[in-house]
Amino acid sequence: MQPNYWQQRWQENDIGFNQPGPTPLMLKHWPGLDLPPGTQVFVPLAGKAFDMAWFAANGWPVFGVEVSQQAVEQFFAEQSLVPQVRESPLGRHYIAGGIELLCGDAFALDRPTLADCGAVFDRAALIALPPDMRQRYVRELQTCLPAGCEGLLITLEYPQHEKDGPPFSVDEPEVRELYGTDWEIDVLERRDILAAQPSFVAEGVTALDTVVYRLRRRPG
């Protein structure tokens, strides 16, 4: 799960995790957060997710981080945007259309960098990481988000012994263990999606749910 693993996935176009449009479960549940227009949305391990374009088009500017320069450049090209590019100690920043994508290491981000992010959307970050990195992801990255930050986390649950990740199975007890100290957690929806995922069926997976959580960063 080191950066070169994901860079190779992008170079080989092995990106089955990428979606051609906004995440349907996000479209369903995001309005319920009732976030003020102008609230900046943090998108970790962003890839070239179409969700970012949807957020920006609907009044929520985006700050995303992605390790693959190829993914970042493809995102702006596919959105017909020509970004301004600048360098910082964190990496290369691409900015256009209300979206700033940092090509760099998500684990290098700090509180000042994320101070303006009043929202967070994680569809593919937590489930992309093995257990030890999930702990680090929440401990080192998610705790840099400001108090009151809220958003959606979307996970998968399946018998982990039936398939090698990524994406990994992250069940509700683990989510509560990872986030429970600093975040309020509510389950918004749990849905059986096995029939809609033939690749999982082909690998012998016998059960597959997706779960949507609402998260809110506690004060302090």
N, C-alpha and C positions, 0 to 999 in steps of 0.2 A: 504493500500500500504506500510505497514511497512515491515521490513526484514522478520519477521516470516510468513507473508502472502506468500512471494515467496518461502521461505524454505518449507512451507507446500505444495505448488504447486509441487515442485520438489519431495518431499517425496511421494506424491500421484500419481506421474507421470502424472500430469495434465499439460502437456507442449505442447499443440497444436501449440504454437508459434514457437517451434523448427523445423528446416528444416533439411532434410537428406543430403543436399549438399549446395554448395555456392548459394547465392541469385542471381537469374538470372538478375535482374535489376542492381545489383552491377557489375556482369560480363560485362554487356553491357556498363555501364557508367564509371567505374573506370579507364579504359585506357585513357579516355579523360582528366583526371586530369593531366596526364603526370608527375607523381611524380618520382623523382630520385630513383633508387634502394637504399635500405638501409634506406629510410624514415620510421620512426616508426609510426605505426597506433594505435591510441587509440580506443578501442572498449568498450564503457560503457554498463553496465548491460549485460555482454557478454554471459551468459548462457554457452552452449557448442557449440556455433555456428560454423558450418563448415567453415564459411567465414574466421575465424582466421587461419585455416590450409592453406587455399588458399592463403591468403596474405603472410604467411611465406614461402610457397613453391615457390612463385613468386618474392621473394627478398625484401619483406616489413616486417620487424620484427613487432611484435605485443605486445602492453601492454594493457591488458584487466582487467576489474574489475567486480567481480560477488559476490553476497552475499551468494550464496549457495555453501557450500563445496562439496556437492554431485554433483552438476553440474560441478564444476571444476575438480573433480577427474574422473568423467565420460568422460569429454572431453579428457583428456590425455590418459585414457585407450582406448577409441575408436580410437584415433589416433596412438595407439601403441607406445606411448612415456612414458618414465619413468622420471618424473621431479625431479630436485633438489628442495628442500623445505627449505625456511628460514623464520624466523619471523621478523617482524618489528612493530613499533608502529601502522602502518596502518592495519596490519593483517598478513595473511600467504601467502607468495609468492611461486608460483609453476612455475618453469622455465625449458623449454626443447624445442628443435627444433625451436629456433627463436621466441618463444612465452613465455611471462611472464603473468601469470594470478594471480591477487591479489584477494584473498578471503577476502573481507572486505566491508566497507561502501563507496560507490562511493562519497558520500557527504563529506567524510573526506579527499579527495584528495586535494592537494594544488599545487601551481605553480611550485615549485621545482620538484615535483614528475612527472609532465606532461611536463616539459621543453623540453624534447627530442622528444615529439610527434609532428611531422610535418604534420600528417594527422589524420583524424577522420572518423569513419564509424558508423552511428547510424541507424540501421534497426528496433530495437525493444525497445529502451530505452525511447525516448520521448513519444511514443504512449502507453507505459506501465503505465504512470503516470497520475493521476488526475490533474485538472487545477492548483491547488495551488502548487503541487509538480513540475509541468512543469516549472513554473516560477522560483522556487528555483533551479531546475536542470540547467537551462541556466544561471541564475545569479551567482550561487555559483560554479558550476562545469565547464561549457563550457568556462567561462571567465578565467579559469586557463590555458587554452591552449595558446601556444605562438602566437604572431603575425605572419601572413603568413601561419598558419596552415589551411589546406583545406581538404575537403572531401565531403562525401555524407550523406544526411539525407533522409530517406524514411519514409513517413507517410501514414496514411489511412484517407479517408474522407467519412463519411456516416452520415445520420440523427441520431444524438446522442440519441434522444428520442426513437429511435426504438430498441436500444440495450444497455445493461449495459457494460461498459468497465471493465477491459482491454481486448483487446486493445481499446484505446479511439480514437475518431475522432479528428484530429488536422488539421484544415483547413488552407489555405494559409494566410489569414489575421492574424491568430494567430501566425503562423511561422514568419511572417514578424515583428509582434509586439515583439515577444520574442527575435529574433536574430538581428533585424534591426539596433540596435545601434552599435553593435560590429562586425557584420559580413556582408559581401557582399552575396547576395542571388540570385540564378538563378534557375528557374524551368527548369529542363531538360526533364521531361516527366510526363504526366498525363495519366493514363490508367484505363479503366473500367474493374474491375476484379470480379464483382458480380457473373457472371456465373461460375467462377472457385472456388467459396467459398460457398459450399452448407450449411455449418454451419451457415453462416450469413443469407442465404435465409431462412433456417429453423426457425430462430429467428424473421423473419418478416422484415428484412432489405430490403429496396426497391432500394437502390443505394449504390455503393461502388467503390471508386476510390483509387488507390495508386498513390502517387506523389513522384517524385525523385527531390531533391534539391541539387545543388552544393553550398557549403558554403566556404567562405574564410575569415579568421580572419583579421580584419583591424589592421594596426599599432596603437600603442598607448595603 
